[in-house]
Amino acid sequence: MRWLTILGVVLILLGIAGLVIRVIPIRHTEEVARIGPVTATQTKEDNYPIPTYACVIAVLAGAVLIFADRRRV
């Protein structure tokens, strides 16, 4: 396989995964209070949505790359 075809397949797979998953959850721990040697922490979860248009563009760009690589041969 050529590198354009590989890149096209990767873009298509990432676009489809983004359409299926829709949200990326990210957890992080932050320090709430510190009293002497004792600290209190809180785990917080943020959800970052994946835009649908970005996924569709990734799938279309992958298809164009695969098509362009086939036409070059």
N, C-alpha and C positions, 0 to 999 in steps of 0.2 A: 504494500500500500504506500502511496505517496503521502507526503506530509500534509498537503492540503486536504486530502480525503480524511486523514486521521483527525485533523483539526475540525473538519466539518462534522464528523461523527461525535466528537467530544462536545461541540456546541449543541448539537441536536439532543444528546443525552442530558446535558445540563439544563437545557430549555424545558424538556419534558419533566425532569425532576423538579424544576421550579414550579411548573404548573400543577404537579401532584402535591408537593409539600406545602406551598403557599406561605409558610411562616417559618422564620429561623428563631428558635428560642435560645437566648443567651443568659446564662446565670453568672452572677458575680457576687462576691462577698464584700460587704463594706463594714467598716468599723463604726458602730453607733456611739459607744461611750467608752471612756477609759478612766478608771478610778484606781490610781496607783498601779500595781502590777496586774490588776484584773481588767480585762477588756470584754466588751459585749459586741458581738458581730451579728449582722443580719444578712441572710442570703436573699438576693433580689433577682427576679426573673423578668427580663424584658423580651418582648416579642417584636421582631422586625419583619414586616410583611415584604414579600417578594412581588414586585410589580408584574402584572400579567403581560403588559406590553413588552417588558424586557425579555420575558420568556419566549414570547412569540417572535421577537426580533432575533433571538439567539437561534431558534429553530430554523427560521427563514435564512439567516446568514449561513448556518451549517449546510443547508440544502444548496445554497448558491455556491459555496466552496466545493462541495462534492460535484456539482454539475460542471463547474469551471475546470476542475481537475480532469474530469472525463472528456471534456471538449478539447483539452490541450493535447491529449494522446494522439 
